[in-house]
């Protein structure tokens, strides 16, 4: 569990944490673990526990999944203030942040389709060159669009060419006044703890707004955490590396720096983290099979909420 005495840069009166599921599937035991860690932290330290619905991917999210998620959390004994924040209701907040980054000259329109970008990477690697990849293993976006002139960019946008907005990572890093890092009060996947040096360049030019949605996970999460006065971001180790991007965006936009605590994941018998997309057994299914809330809490490796 994180140490409440480790203080963020601009702490609220009491600690505030959040559990932020995406309603594109049902919760599994790994989600229960993360929610319970956050809930226990808030309860044990007189803080606030918030639930946020991260539903920016409107093509995949479903109201029935949201209802099931909230029902499962209540069934586990968790409580939170209403209404919950739904990202789909706050696209304008993310547009404002994106506009600020555009005024700073730190984002650019990216016109390549996924297939076009993948073909450029394939051809480069086929010729024997090594293409950089991010911590998740995905190839960095080619620099073709970053090198386009403003005139060409404006023309293509005016003509209605589909595009996303990407962060000019090299330019963003050059603008920093000091080395970037964060305070880790949990443990990273490699045992990292304490003062951690951020490496946003490892991610390349990340997407900050998509063609059909005016934001991305990286942008919306830091805007929401600031808006909701989140003091401690407690989440799984699979998001440890992404914290580098989040700290960069917080620094650029002048947003508060929370403390970070990355916890161990719940894995299957093969050591693979549980995933909604892989069809891992959901809490809803386990409930239907007769499992009690105490059973799920024990599977998550947590004490009861009582």
NORVENTA-V869563 format. One record per helix or strand of 3 or more residues. SS is the DSSP state (@ for helix, = for strand). FROM is the first residue (numbers start at 0). LEN is the number of residues. If there is no record, write none. Layout:
BEGIN
ss=SS from=FROM len=LEN
ss=SS from=FROM len=LEN
END
This chain:
BEGIN
ss== from=15 len=4
ss=@ from=28 len=16
ss== from=47 len=6
ss=@ from=62 len=13
ss=@ from=86 len=3
ss=@ from=90 len=13
ss== from=106 len=4
ss=@ from=113 len=13
ss=@ from=149 len=9
ss== from=163 len=4
ss=@ from=168 len=6
ss== from=180 len=4
ss== from=193 len=4
ss=@ from=199 len=4
ss== from=206 len=3
ss=@ from=216 len=11
ss== from=231 len=5
ss=@ from=236 len=3
ss=@ from=242 len=11
ss== from=258 len=5
ss=@ from=282 len=6
ss=@ from=292 len=7
END
